[in-house]
Amino acid sequence: MAEIQSYTMNFGPQHPAAHGVLRLVLEMEGEVIQKADPHIGLLHRATEKLAESKPFNQSIGYMDRLDYVSMMANEHGYVLAIEKLLGVEVPIRAQYIRVMFDEITRILNHLMWLGAHGLDIGAMTMFLYCFREREDLMDCYEAVSGTRMHATYYRPGGVYRDLPESMPKYQESKFRSKKEVDRLNEAREGSLLDFIEAFTDKFPACVDEYETLLTDNRIWKQRTVNIAVVSPERAMQLGFSGPMIRGSGIAWDLRKKQPYEVYDQMDFDIPIGVNGDCYDRYLVRVEELRQSNRIIKQCIEWLRANPGPVIADDHKLVPPSRVEMKDDMESLIHHFKLFTEGYSVPVGEAYAAVEHPKGEFGVYIVSDGANKPYRVKIRAPGFAHLSAMSEMVEGHMLADVVAVIGTQDIVFGEVDR
Amino acid sequence: MMDFLLSSWDALPPTVQYLTITMFKIVIVTVGVILTVAFSTYFERKVIGSMQSRVGPNRVGPLGLGQPFADVIKLLIKEIIVPSSSDKFLFVIAPLLSLIPALAAWAVIPLNGSFVIADINAGLLYVLALTSVGVYGVILAGWATNSKYAFLGAMRSAAQIVAYEIAMGFALVGVLMAAGSLNLGEIVRAQEGGVSNWFLIWLFPLFLVYWISGVAETNRAPFDVAEGESEIVAGFHVEYSGVAFALFFLAEYANMVLISALTAIFFLGGWASPFEGWTFLEGTPLAFLMAGSFFWLAAKICFFMYTFFWLRATFPRYRYDQIMRLGWKVFIPVTIVWIVVEGVLAWLRVGPWAGLGS
């Protein structure tokens, strides 16, 4: 009898479960994985290098495109690093808005993750349920920034503009009857804050709905419990962060451990897992959905009570309003300078990290005093998680590879940068 | 004119008459099954659409009813790409091998009390044989494609169908014991006389095993590891396109309709009416509900098709080894135990076996 040989299989880069362009070279014996070798770089866009060639503000939009399912959280890391170098004070209202949108982004990301993870394991209804709620949050993005995905809303010194007083509304058309339009516009009659509040009121029930489909489902449990177990020690050695390390039972969350913005005034809990398997990471992320909802509620309450400026009042950094620019010579000069040359940042280096939905997202900037960064280095959480892929899938079956890719919440925009 | 036709018909030898009538029946059943398949794709997309809070197809024709035909036309005019490293002959023959048994099995299905193409006594064996042959199409497709994804799909499918075939076979032994015949028409007649006589009641565990095995055998969610879209992309038919893919698709859905029909016949009294024996309906306008007819069978098939779609919209997918475990360690013991229980009941003359001759 011939000796059984292991064989290699190319998983991706074009594969429905590869979450983009992951290429995994799997060494398998039958269906059992011996080794998984992730190949990255197929979505490399040289974000870090591009950032060196343009003024600081012009790279904010690139940050959106790193992890393209949690856009504002990426901006936040970059903007925080610049603010650290500049030493600029951010108005308190802007900090609340940032926290609120960070949490909206977290829900966006986790919903996308939950849908994709469900779809990978075969529960396709999850995907559509999650996208139903994502739609509302995308509308919030649109209301503040004008775009649904790549917002470029955070700026050094605050946020681009205050929350709008009215929401865009659906209009009647050949395909949408009056009745349907009225139903869709029901929550959109008031301001953006009213809209978000309506969302936070209904959202816990939606999470319950997701949980009825998955949490106690026997097949879901069979597919996730004891799959890809990572011990707490190993999770630390591998440089895990975010839900990945919390799933292994370590309560590490930058929002609590190194509070930035106004997170120290927020009341929320950090969920942690017990066994460090896919199921625990699933439970952690689902609980984070609920906790984010709590934080958003607190932000709404504060933001309603406290109007004020949302961006620093320093025209060397922040462009003046268009009205000012039209009838004030000095403002016109500021405007022109900021939109051509940008601002110069003092010599130095800074690292700022935020608790990104996927983990610790850090931006390290070295400035040589010019209007462009000398070097930008991005610490993407997904990169560290992906490098643990082989270890996590060893000895599991092919179908579990898909579950592990899902549980790592890989997005190639940030891994490849 | 009419007289002429009738007299020339009478003049034909009986063999030719028989052949003509049978051919006519075959055409009716085949066209019927293919149309059912076409509309069950529409039905599936609408059902799953409403479960997932979306609309489903609604653009082609009124209510989107033209969608199945649009799909067929699209697939017909697409190119069939034959991979250069494949075994060309097997690659082309495989879809046919999976479709033919799915259609041929309809030969013994009694659609109502009198309509059946071939009223043979070994009907149940014939059905078992044909549903087992269907797996060769899948295995050959996976082998001939010469792709690792397709090969994995074929291997999974082969192992899975073998495992579930046994459970199905045992479940049918129970039906055979209860009905005392292998003829599908006789099996239905044995269940006549109202819902309480349906085998569903006395053979409930076997019904569950048979139905779930049926879902597994047709490679439908949550047992769709052979195609496992997110793992091995499309499994055995990953390299098929155009009409060749359409044939696999047709075979899968024809098998679903077949399994639904068989479950209805074996356990839900086939064409028998659920209101049979409700004597108080007699003389009322609703009396027609008591008669067994094809429509009862169609209604039962629709119900089971709906269950197929319902499962698909609800459950995640099993892993391959978990399916095997379920098949070998749960279903087969359940069926064996229930056959023993049934044997004891029959021996003691309880329930439907009360009238058994000594």
Interface residues (C-beta under 8 A of the other chain):
Chain A: Y7 M9 H15 P16 A17 E31 G118 L119 D120 I121 G122 A123 M124 T125 L128 Y129 R132 L213 L214 N217 I219 W220 Q222 R223 M397 L398 A399 D400 V401 V402
Chain B: I48 M51 Q52 S53 R54 K148 Y149 L152 A221 P222 D224 V225 G228 E229 S230 E231 I232 V233 R312 A313 T314 F315 P316 R317 Y318 R319 Y320 D321 Q322
